[in-house]
Amino acid sequence: MDPETAKLFAIAIIMGAGAIFPALAIGWIGSKGADAIGRNPEAAPKVQTAMILAIAFAEAIAIYCLVVALILKFVV
């Protein structure tokens, strides 16, 4: 396998993992947040704030994967 093909496979794996795992995490966070709000509606503002913050961190991982893939594509 030549280096260019290996680089493209690495980019594909990084972007695949960077799309699938944060999406699963965001779905899990949303599900657990809705469950928590359903069990204790009075705590909804606190749960929602923590949930949005956790979703932002999970989304940041996807952006980091995109940056690494772009560095591999255009720099290495």
PDB file with one MODEL, atoms N, CA, C and O in Angstrom:
MODEL        1
ATOM      1  N   MET A   1       0.861  -1.168   0.000  1.00  0.00           N
ATOM      2  CA  MET A   1       0.000   0.000   0.000  1.00  0.00           C
ATOM      3  C   MET A   1       0.911   1.235   0.000  1.00  0.00           C
ATOM      4  O   MET A   1       1.819   1.361   0.821  1.00  0.00           O
ATOM      5  N   ASP A   2       0.644   2.119  -0.926  1.00  0.00           N
ATOM      6  CA  ASP A   2       1.469   3.321  -1.002  1.00  0.00           C
ATOM      7  C   ASP A   2       1.061   4.321   0.089  1.00  0.00           C
ATOM      8  O   ASP A   2      -0.044   4.228   0.624  1.00  0.00           O
ATOM      9  N   PRO A   3       1.928   5.263   0.421  1.00  0.00           N
ATOM     10  CA  PRO A   3       1.648   6.203   1.520  1.00  0.00           C
ATOM     11  C   PRO A   3       0.408   7.064   1.304  1.00  0.00           C
ATOM     12  O   PRO A   3      -0.284   7.392   2.268  1.00  0.00           O
ATOM     13  N   GLU A   4       0.117   7.433   0.074  1.00  0.00           N
ATOM     14  CA  GLU A   4      -1.065   8.264  -0.194  1.00  0.00           C
ATOM     15  C   GLU A   4      -2.352   7.508   0.126  1.00  0.00           C
ATOM     16  O   GLU A   4      -3.289   8.082   0.682  1.00  0.00           O
ATOM     17  N   THR A   5      -2.399   6.222  -0.225  1.00  0.00           N
ATOM     18  CA  THR A   5      -3.569   5.409   0.080  1.00  0.00           C
ATOM     19  C   THR A   5      -3.724   5.220   1.586  1.00  0.00           C
ATOM     20  O   THR A   5      -4.834   5.283   2.114  1.00  0.00           O
ATOM     21  N   ALA A   6      -2.613   4.988   2.270  1.00  0.00           N
ATOM     22  CA  ALA A   6      -2.660   4.847   3.726  1.00  0.00           C
ATOM     23  C   ALA A   6      -3.143   6.129   4.374  1.00  0.00           C
ATOM     24  O   ALA A   6      -3.898   6.088   5.346  1.00  0.00           O
ATOM     25  N   LYS A   7      -2.716   7.270   3.846  1.00  0.00           N
ATOM     26  CA  LYS A   7      -3.155   8.554   4.385  1.00  0.00           C
ATOM     27  C   LYS A   7      -4.653   8.742   4.191  1.00  0.00           C
ATOM     28  O   LYS A   7      -5.334   9.235   5.090  1.00  0.00           O
ATOM     29  N   LEU A   8      -5.168   8.362   3.047  1.00  0.00           N
ATOM     30  CA  LEU A   8      -6.602   8.497   2.792  1.00  0.00           C
ATOM     31  C   LEU A   8      -7.420   7.545   3.672  1.00  0.00           C
ATOM     32  O   LEU A   8      -8.507   7.902   4.127  1.00  0.00           O
ATOM     33  N   PHE A   9      -6.904   6.342   3.912  1.00  0.00           N
ATOM     34  CA  PHE A   9      -7.590   5.431   4.832  1.00  0.00           C
ATOM     35  C   PHE A   9      -7.608   6.002   6.248  1.00  0.00           C
ATOM     36  O   PHE A   9      -8.622   5.910   6.940  1.00  0.00           O
ATOM     37  N   ALA A  10      -6.497   6.588   6.682  1.00  0.00           N
ATOM     38  CA  ALA A  10      -6.440   7.198   8.011  1.00  0.00           C
ATOM     39  C   ALA A  10      -7.448   8.332   8.129  1.00  0.00           C
ATOM     40  O   ALA A  10      -8.122   8.465   9.151  1.00  0.00           O
ATOM     41  N   ILE A  11      -7.552   9.148   7.088  1.00  0.00           N
ATOM     42  CA  ILE A  11      -8.520  10.249   7.086  1.00  0.00           C
ATOM     43  C   ILE A  11      -9.942   9.696   7.174  1.00  0.00           C
ATOM     44  O   ILE A  11     -10.773  10.230   7.908  1.00  0.00           O
ATOM     45  N   ALA A  12     -10.219   8.631   6.428  1.00  0.00           N
ATOM     46  CA  ALA A  12     -11.559   8.034   6.445  1.00  0.00           C
ATOM     47  C   ALA A  12     -11.893   7.467   7.817  1.00  0.00           C
ATOM     48  O   ALA A  12     -13.017   7.622   8.295  1.00  0.00           O
ATOM     49  N   ILE A  13     -10.928   6.812   8.454  1.00  0.00           N
ATOM     50  CA  ILE A  13     -11.175   6.244   9.783  1.00  0.00           C
ATOM     51  C   ILE A  13     -11.395   7.346  10.800  1.00  0.00           C
ATOM     52  O   ILE A  13     -12.301   7.250  11.628  1.00  0.00           O
ATOM     53  N   ILE A  14     -10.581   8.393  10.754  1.00  0.00           N
ATOM     54  CA  ILE A  14     -10.732   9.504  11.696  1.00  0.00           C
ATOM     55  C   ILE A  14     -12.090  10.174  11.530  1.00  0.00           C
ATOM     56  O   ILE A  14     -12.764  10.450  12.522  1.00  0.00           O
ATOM     57  N   MET A  15     -12.496  10.437  10.311  1.00  0.00           N
ATOM     58  CA  MET A  15     -13.780  11.111  10.093  1.00  0.00           C
ATOM     59  C   MET A  15     -14.948  10.196  10.430  1.00  0.00           C
ATOM     60  O   MET A  15     -15.982  10.663  10.907  1.00  0.00           O
ATOM     61  N   GLY A  16     -14.792   8.898  10.187  1.00  0.00           N
ATOM     62  CA  GLY A  16     -15.859   7.962  10.555  1.00  0.00           C
ATOM     63  C   GLY A  16     -16.062   7.911  12.060  1.00  0.00           C
ATOM     64  O   GLY A  16     -17.188   7.994  12.550  1.00  0.00           O
ATOM     65  N   ALA A  17     -14.955   7.771  12.789  1.00  0.00           N
ATOM     66  CA  ALA A  17     -15.049   7.754  14.252  1.00  0.00           C
ATOM     67  C   ALA A  17     -15.487   9.110  14.781  1.00  0.00           C
ATOM     68  O   ALA A  17     -16.235   9.194  15.756  1.00  0.00           O
ATOM     69  N   GLY A  18     -15.016  10.175  14.130  1.00  0.00           N
ATOM     70  CA  GLY A  18     -15.369  11.525  14.565  1.00  0.00           C
ATOM     71  C   GLY A  18     -16.807  11.891  14.289  1.00  0.00           C
ATOM     72  O   GLY A  18     -17.308  12.873  14.836  1.00  0.00           O
ATOM     73  N   ALA A  19     -17.477  11.133  13.464  1.00  0.00           N
ATOM     74  CA  ALA A  19     -18.894  11.394  13.204  1.00  0.00           C
ATOM     75  C   ALA A  19     -19.793  10.457  14.014  1.00  0.00           C
ATOM     76  O   ALA A  19     -20.824  10.879  14.539  1.00  0.00           O
ATOM     77  N   ILE A  20     -19.401   9.189  14.111  1.00  0.00           N
ATOM     78  CA  ILE A  20     -20.266   8.200  14.757  1.00  0.00           C
ATOM     79  C   ILE A  20     -20.292   8.352  16.278  1.00  0.00           C
ATOM     80  O   ILE A  20     -21.366   8.411  16.878  1.00  0.00           O
ATOM     81  N   PHE A  21     -19.118   8.415  16.900  1.00  0.00           N
ATOM     82  CA  PHE A  21     -19.086   8.404  18.363  1.00  0.00           C
ATOM     83  C   PHE A  21     -19.655   9.669  19.003  1.00  0.00           C
ATOM     84  O   PHE A  21     -20.395   9.557  19.981  1.00  0.00           O
ATOM     85  N   PRO A  22     -19.346  10.862  18.502  1.00  0.00           N
ATOM     86  CA  PRO A  22     -20.027  12.038  19.078  1.00  0.00           C
ATOM     87  C   PRO A  22     -21.537  12.015  18.847  1.00  0.00           C
ATOM     88  O   PRO A  22     -22.297  12.480  19.696  1.00  0.00           O
ATOM     89  N   ALA A  23     -21.976  11.483  17.717  1.00  0.00           N
ATOM     90  CA  ALA A  23     -23.414  11.401  17.473  1.00  0.00           C
ATOM     91  C   ALA A  23     -24.077  10.457  18.476  1.00  0.00           C
ATOM     92  O   ALA A  23     -25.156  10.752  18.988  1.00  0.00           O
ATOM     93  N   LEU A  24     -23.437   9.331  18.753  1.00  0.00           N
ATOM     94  CA  LEU A  24     -23.967   8.417  19.776  1.00  0.00           C
ATOM     95  C   LEU A  24     -23.970   9.077  21.151  1.00  0.00           C
ATOM     96  O   LEU A  24     -24.920   8.921  21.918  1.00  0.00           O
ATOM     97  N   ALA A  25     -22.909   9.810  21.459  1.00  0.00           N
ATOM     98  CA  ALA A  25     -22.828  10.484  22.758  1.00  0.00           C
ATOM     99  C   ALA A  25     -23.913  11.542  22.900  1.00  0.00           C
ATOM    100  O   ALA A  25     -24.534  11.659  23.956  1.00  0.00           O
ATOM    101  N   ILE A  26     -24.143  12.309  21.848  1.00  0.00           N
ATOM    102  CA  ILE A  26     -25.177  13.349  21.901  1.00  0.00           C
ATOM    103  C   ILE A  26     -26.554  12.721  22.069  1.00  0.00           C
ATOM    104  O   ILE A  26     -27.374  13.232  22.833  1.00  0.00           O
ATOM    105  N   GLY A  27     -26.819  11.635  21.379  1.00  0.00           N
ATOM    106  CA  GLY A  27     -28.096  10.945  21.542  1.00  0.00           C
ATOM    107  C   GLY A  27     -28.270  10.393  22.937  1.00  0.00           C
ATOM    108  O   GLY A  27     -29.360  10.463  23.505  1.00  0.00           O
ATOM    109  N   TRP A  28     -27.194   9.837  23.500  1.00  0.00           N
ATOM    110  CA  TRP A  28     -27.253   9.289  24.856  1.00  0.00           C
ATOM    111  C   TRP A  28     -27.466  10.405  25.882  1.00  0.00           C
ATOM    112  O   TRP A  28     -28.255  10.249  26.814  1.00  0.00           O
ATOM    113  N   ILE A  29     -26.767  11.527  25.710  1.00  0.00           N
ATOM    114  CA  ILE A  29     -26.919  12.662  26.622  1.00  0.00           C
ATOM    115  C   ILE A  29     -28.343  13.207  26.557  1.00  0.00           C
ATOM    116  O   ILE A  29     -28.949  13.491  27.590  1.00  0.00           O
ATOM    117  N   GLY A  30     -28.871  13.350  25.360  1.00  0.00           N
ATOM    118  CA  GLY A  30     -30.242  13.843  25.215  1.00  0.00           C
ATOM    119  C   GLY A  30     -31.254  12.901  25.827  1.00  0.00           C
ATOM    120  O   GLY A  30     -32.214  13.344  26.457  1.00  0.00           O
ATOM    121  N   SER A  31     -31.053  11.610  25.649  1.00  0.00           N
ATOM    122  CA  SER A  31     -31.967  10.625  26.217  1.00  0.00           C
ATOM    123  C   SER A  31     -31.950  10.663  27.740  1.00  0.00           C
ATOM    124  O   SER A  31     -33.003  10.669  28.378  1.00  0.00           O
ATOM    125  N   LYS A  32     -30.761  10.689  28.317  1.00  0.00           N
ATOM    126  CA  LYS A  32     -30.650  10.709  29.776  1.00  0.00           C
ATOM    127  C   LYS A  32     -31.150  12.040  30.347  1.00  0.00           C
ATOM    128  O   LYS A  32     -31.734  12.075  31.431  1.00  0.00           O
ATOM    129  N   GLY A  33     -30.917  13.132  29.612  1.00  0.00           N
ATOM    130  CA  GLY A  33     -31.423  14.426  30.076  1.00  0.00           C
ATOM    131  C   GLY A  33     -32.936  14.480  30.066  1.00  0.00           C
ATOM    132  O   GLY A  33     -33.542  14.990  31.008  1.00  0.00           O
ATOM    133  N   ALA A  34     -33.557  13.966  29.020  1.00  0.00           N
ATOM    134  CA  ALA A  34     -35.013  13.934  28.958  1.00  0.00           C
ATOM    135  C   ALA A  34     -35.578  13.013  30.042  1.00  0.00           C
ATOM    136  O   ALA A  34     -36.621  13.303  30.628  1.00  0.00           O
ATOM    137  N   ASP A  35     -34.889  11.913  30.300  1.00  0.00           N
ATOM    138  CA  ASP A  35     -35.311  11.006  31.363  1.00  0.00           C
ATOM    139  C   ASP A  35     -35.225  11.690  32.732  1.00  0.00           C
ATOM    140  O   ASP A  35     -36.119  11.545  33.566  1.00  0.00           O
ATOM    141  N   ALA A  36     -34.142  12.431  32.949  1.00  0.00           N
ATOM    142  CA  ALA A  36     -33.978  13.126  34.231  1.00  0.00           C
ATOM    143  C   ALA A  36     -35.030  14.217  34.406  1.00  0.00           C
ATOM    144  O   ALA A  36     -35.563  14.395  35.502  1.00  0.00           O
ATOM    145  N   ILE A  37     -35.325  14.937  33.350  1.00  0.00           N
ATOM    146  CA  ILE A  37     -36.353  15.989  33.427  1.00  0.00           C
ATOM    147  C   ILE A  37     -37.726  15.361  33.639  1.00  0.00           C
ATOM    148  O   ILE A  37     -38.561  15.915  34.354  1.00  0.00           O
ATOM    149  N   GLY A  38     -37.957  14.215  33.022  1.00  0.00           N
ATOM    150  CA  GLY A  38     -39.234  13.524  33.221  1.00  0.00           C
ATOM    151  C   GLY A  38     -39.428  13.039  34.641  1.00  0.00           C
ATOM    152  O   GLY A  38     -40.551  13.014  35.143  1.00  0.00           O
ATOM    153  N   ARG A  39     -38.347  12.656  35.289  1.00  0.00           N
ATOM    154  CA  ARG A  39     -38.448  12.170  36.662  1.00  0.00           C
ATOM    155  C   ARG A  39     -38.547  13.310  37.669  1.00  0.00           C
ATOM    156  O   ARG A  39     -39.200  13.178  38.705  1.00  0.00           O
ATOM    157  N   ASN A  40     -37.890  14.440  37.356  1.00  0.00           N
ATOM    158  CA  ASN A  40     -37.881  15.550  38.297  1.00  0.00           C
ATOM    159  C   ASN A  40     -38.021  16.866  37.514  1.00  0.00           C
ATOM    160  O   ASN A  40     -37.019  17.525  37.237  1.00  0.00           O
ATOM    161  N   PRO A  41     -39.242  17.248  37.159  1.00  0.00           N
ATOM    162  CA  PRO A  41     -39.437  18.444  36.334  1.00  0.00           C
ATOM    163  C   PRO A  41     -38.945  19.740  36.987  1.00  0.00           C
ATOM    164  O   PRO A  41     -38.628  20.699  36.283  1.00  0.00           O
ATOM    165  N   GLU A  42     -38.878  19.780  38.322  1.00  0.00           N
ATOM    166  CA  GLU A  42     -38.423  20.998  38.983  1.00  0.00           C
ATOM    167  C   GLU A  42     -36.943  21.265  38.724  1.00  0.00           C
ATOM    168  O   GLU A  42     -36.500  22.411  38.802  1.00  0.00           O
ATOM    169  N   ALA A  43     -36.188  20.240  38.423  1.00  0.00           N
ATOM    170  CA  ALA A  43     -34.752  20.379  38.184  1.00  0.00           C
ATOM    171  C   ALA A  43     -34.432  20.605  36.709  1.00  0.00           C
ATOM    172  O   ALA A  43     -33.269  20.527  36.315  1.00  0.00           O
ATOM    173  N   ALA A  44     -35.439  20.881  35.895  1.00  0.00           N
ATOM    174  CA  ALA A  44     -35.242  21.013  34.449  1.00  0.00           C
ATOM    175  C   ALA A  44     -34.201  22.067  34.069  1.00  0.00           C
ATOM    176  O   ALA A  44     -33.369  21.787  33.205  1.00  0.00           O
ATOM    177  N   PRO A  45     -34.201  23.259  34.664  1.00  0.00           N
ATOM    178  CA  PRO A  45     -33.185  24.243  34.244  1.00  0.00           C
ATOM    179  C   PRO A  45     -31.751  23.780  34.506  1.00  0.00           C
ATOM    180  O   PRO A  45     -30.872  23.995  33.672  1.00  0.00           O
ATOM    181  N   LYS A  46     -31.508  23.150  35.653  1.00  0.00           N
ATOM    182  CA  LYS A  46     -30.163  22.664  35.955  1.00  0.00           C
ATOM    183  C   LYS A  46     -29.767  21.516  35.035  1.00  0.00           C
ATOM    184  O   LYS A  46     -28.640  21.465  34.544  1.00  0.00           O
ATOM    185  N   VAL A  47     -30.689  20.607  34.806  1.00  0.00           N
ATOM    186  CA  VAL A  47     -30.403  19.465  33.940  1.00  0.00           C
ATOM    187  C   VAL A  47     -30.169  19.942  32.511  1.00  0.00           C
ATOM    188  O   VAL A  47     -29.255  19.464  31.839  1.00  0.00           O
ATOM    189  N   GLN A  48     -30.986  20.878  32.046  1.00  0.00           N
ATOM    190  CA  GLN A  48     -30.852  21.367  30.682  1.00  0.00           C
ATOM    191  C   GLN A  48     -29.527  22.088  30.479  1.00  0.00           C
ATOM    192  O   GLN A  48     -28.894  21.932  29.435  1.00  0.00           O
ATOM    193  N   THR A  49     -29.104  22.864  31.450  1.00  0.00           N
ATOM    194  CA  THR A  49     -27.819  23.565  31.338  1.00  0.00           C
ATOM    195  C   THR A  49     -26.671  22.572  31.259  1.00  0.00           C
ATOM    196  O   THR A  49     -25.792  22.706  30.408  1.00  0.00           O
ATOM    197  N   ALA A  50     -26.670  21.583  32.134  1.00  0.00           N
ATOM    198  CA  ALA A  50     -25.619  20.568  32.113  1.00  0.00           C
ATOM    199  C   ALA A  50     -25.661  19.750  30.827  1.00  0.00           C
ATOM    200  O   ALA A  50     -24.620  19.373  30.289  1.00  0.00           O
ATOM    201  N   MET A  51     -26.859  19.481  30.340  1.00  0.00           N
ATOM    202  CA  MET A  51     -27.014  18.700  29.119  1.00  0.00           C
ATOM    203  C   MET A  51     -26.464  19.460  27.912  1.00  0.00           C
ATOM    204  O   MET A  51     -25.767  18.877  27.082  1.00  0.00           O
ATOM    205  N   ILE A  52     -26.765  20.730  27.809  1.00  0.00           N
ATOM    206  CA  ILE A  52     -26.278  21.528  26.682  1.00  0.00           C
ATOM    207  C   ILE A  52     -24.760  21.641  26.730  1.00  0.00           C
ATOM    208  O   ILE A  52     -24.101  21.580  25.692  1.00  0.00           O
ATOM    209  N   LEU A  53     -24.206  21.804  27.912  1.00  0.00           N
ATOM    210  CA  LEU A  53     -22.758  21.876  28.053  1.00  0.00           C
ATOM    211  C   LEU A  53     -22.102  20.556  27.645  1.00  0.00           C
ATOM    212  O   LEU A  53     -21.080  20.564  26.960  1.00  0.00           O
ATOM    213  N   ALA A  54     -22.668  19.443  28.052  1.00  0.00           N
ATOM    214  CA  ALA A  54     -22.118  18.135  27.681  1.00  0.00           C
ATOM    215  C   ALA A  54     -22.231  17.893  26.177  1.00  0.00           C
ATOM    216  O   ALA A  54     -21.327  17.313  25.575  1.00  0.00           O
ATOM    217  N   ILE A  55     -23.312  18.323  25.578  1.00  0.00           N
ATOM    218  CA  ILE A  55     -23.468  18.183  24.124  1.00  0.00           C
ATOM    219  C   ILE A  55     -22.432  19.023  23.391  1.00  0.00           C
ATOM    220  O   ILE A  55     -21.900  18.597  22.366  1.00  0.00           O
ATOM    221  N   ALA A  56     -22.145  20.210  23.906  1.00  0.00           N
ATOM    222  CA  ALA A  56     -21.126  21.058  23.280  1.00  0.00           C
ATOM    223  C   ALA A  56     -19.753  20.394  23.344  1.00  0.00           C
ATOM    224  O   ALA A  56     -18.987  20.457  22.383  1.00  0.00           O
ATOM    225  N   PHE A  57     -19.440  19.759  24.470  1.00  0.00           N
ATOM    226  CA  PHE A  57     -18.152  19.063  24.578  1.00  0.00           C
ATOM    227  C   PHE A  57     -18.092  17.864  23.635  1.00  0.00           C
ATOM    228  O   PHE A  57     -17.047  17.609  23.035  1.00  0.00           O
ATOM    229  N   ALA A  58     -19.168  17.139  23.496  1.00  0.00           N
ATOM    230  CA  ALA A  58     -19.193  16.002  22.573  1.00  0.00           C
ATOM    231  C   ALA A  58     -19.047  16.475  21.132  1.00  0.00           C
ATOM    232  O   ALA A  58     -18.381  15.826  20.326  1.00  0.00           O
ATOM    233  N   GLU A  59     -19.659  17.589  20.814  1.00  0.00           N
ATOM    234  CA  GLU A  59     -19.544  18.135  19.462  1.00  0.00           C
ATOM    235  C   GLU A  59     -18.134  18.646  19.199  1.00  0.00           C
ATOM    236  O   GLU A  59     -17.660  18.599  18.063  1.00  0.00           O
ATOM    237  N   ALA A  60     -17.465  19.129  20.225  1.00  0.00           N
ATOM    238  CA  ALA A  60     -16.086  19.599  20.065  1.00  0.00           C
ATOM    239  C   ALA A  60     -15.166  18.461  19.643  1.00  0.00           C
ATOM    240  O   ALA A  60     -14.211  18.680  18.899  1.00  0.00           O
ATOM    241  N   ILE A  61     -15.446  17.251  20.112  1.00  0.00           N
ATOM    242  CA  ILE A  61     -14.631  16.109  19.712  1.00  0.00           C
ATOM    243  C   ILE A  61     -14.746  15.871  18.207  1.00  0.00           C
ATOM    244  O   ILE A  61     -13.758  15.550  17.546  1.00  0.00           O
ATOM    245  N   ALA A  62     -15.947  16.029  17.673  1.00  0.00           N
ATOM    246  CA  ALA A  62     -16.132  15.871  16.226  1.00  0.00           C
ATOM    247  C   ALA A  62     -15.362  16.947  15.460  1.00  0.00           C
ATOM    248  O   ALA A  62     -14.800  16.674  14.399  1.00  0.00           O
ATOM    249  N   ILE A  63     -15.337  18.145  15.988  1.00  0.00           N
ATOM    250  CA  ILE A  63     -14.596  19.230  15.324  1.00  0.00           C
ATOM    251  C   ILE A  63     -13.094  18.960  15.387  1.00  0.00           C
ATOM    252  O   ILE A  63     -12.376  19.230  14.425  1.00  0.00           O
ATOM    253  N   TYR A  64     -12.610  18.424  16.524  1.00  0.00           N
ATOM    254  CA  TYR A  64     -11.193  18.071  16.617  1.00  0.00           C
ATOM    255  C   TYR A  64     -10.829  17.000  15.591  1.00  0.00           C
ATOM    256  O   TYR A  64      -9.762  17.065  14.981  1.00  0.00           O
ATOM    257  N   CYS A  65     -11.694  16.031  15.399  1.00  0.00           N
ATOM    258  CA  CYS A  65     -11.443  14.991  14.390  1.00  0.00           C
ATOM    259  C   CYS A  65     -11.394  15.587  12.990  1.00  0.00           C
ATOM    260  O   CYS A  65     -10.577  15.179  12.165  1.00  0.00           O
ATOM    261  N   LEU A  66     -12.266  16.551  12.724  1.00  0.00           N
ATOM    262  CA  LEU A  66     -12.239  17.221  11.429  1.00  0.00           C
ATOM    263  C   LEU A  66     -10.931  17.967  11.231  1.00  0.00           C
ATOM    264  O   LEU A  66     -10.357  17.927  10.143  1.00  0.00           O
ATOM    265  N   VAL A  67     -10.456  18.640  12.256  1.00  0.00           N
ATOM    266  CA  VAL A  67      -9.190  19.379  12.160  1.00  0.00           C
ATOM    267  C   VAL A  67      -8.030  18.425  11.911  1.00  0.00           C
ATOM    268  O   VAL A  67      -7.170  18.704  11.076  1.00  0.00           O
ATOM    269  N   VAL A  68      -7.994  17.307  12.624  1.00  0.00           N
ATOM    270  CA  VAL A  68      -6.928  16.327  12.414  1.00  0.00           C
ATOM    271  C   VAL A  68      -6.990  15.764  10.997  1.00  0.00           C
ATOM    272  O   VAL A  68      -5.953  15.583  10.359  1.00  0.00           O
ATOM    273  N   ALA A  69      -8.173  15.492  10.506  1.00  0.00           N
ATOM    274  CA  ALA A  69      -8.299  14.972   9.134  1.00  0.00           C
ATOM    275  C   ALA A  69      -7.844  16.009   8.110  1.00  0.00           C
ATOM    276  O   ALA A  69      -7.193  15.659   7.125  1.00  0.00           O
ATOM    277  N   LEU A  70      -8.176  17.268   8.328  1.00  0.00           N
ATOM    278  CA  LEU A  70      -7.720  18.301   7.396  1.00  0.00           C
ATOM    279  C   LEU A  70      -6.213  18.485   7.456  1.00  0.00           C
ATOM    280  O   LEU A  70      -5.578  18.729   6.429  1.00  0.00           O
ATOM    281  N   ILE A  71      -5.636  18.373   8.637  1.00  0.00           N
ATOM    282  CA  ILE A  71      -4.165  18.446   8.740  1.00  0.00           C
ATOM    283  C   ILE A  71      -3.528  17.287   7.992  1.00  0.00           C
ATOM    284  O   ILE A  71      -2.547  17.478   7.273  1.00  0.00           O
ATOM    285  N   LEU A  72      -4.072  16.089   8.154  1.00  0.00           N
ATOM    286  CA  LEU A  72      -3.537  14.945   7.414  1.00  0.00           C
ATOM    287  C   LEU A  72      -3.673  15.137   5.906  1.00  0.00           C
ATOM    288  O   LEU A  72      -2.772  14.787   5.145  1.00  0.00           O
ATOM    289  N   LYS A  73      -4.789  15.686   5.488  1.00  0.00           N
ATOM    290  CA  LYS A  73      -5.056  15.840   4.064  1.00  0.00           C
ATOM    291  C   LYS A  73      -4.145  16.875   3.410  1.00  0.00           C
ATOM    292  O   LYS A  73      -3.608  16.645   2.326  1.00  0.00           O
ATOM    293  N   PHE A  74      -3.978  18.010   4.075  1.00  0.00           N
ATOM    294  CA  PHE A  74      -3.313  19.124   3.398  1.00  0.00           C
ATOM    295  C   PHE A  74      -1.887  19.415   3.879  1.00  0.00           C
ATOM    296  O   PHE A  74      -1.152  20.123   3.191  1.00  0.00           O
ATOM    297  N   VAL A  75      -1.477  18.896   5.030  1.00  0.00           N
ATOM    298  CA  VAL A  75      -0.149  19.223   5.548  1.00  0.00           C
ATOM    299  C   VAL A  75       0.810  18.048   5.436  1.00  0.00           C
ATOM    300  O   VAL A  75       1.948  18.206   4.996  1.00  0.00           O
ATOM    301  N   VAL A  76       0.350  16.877   5.834  1.00  0.00           N
ATOM    302  CA  VAL A  76       1.268  15.713   5.853  1.00  0.00           C
ATOM    303  C   VAL A  76       1.400  15.142   4.472  1.00  0.00           C
ATOM    304  O   VAL A  76       2.121  14.165   4.273  1.00  0.00           O
TER     305      VAL A  76
ENDMDL
END
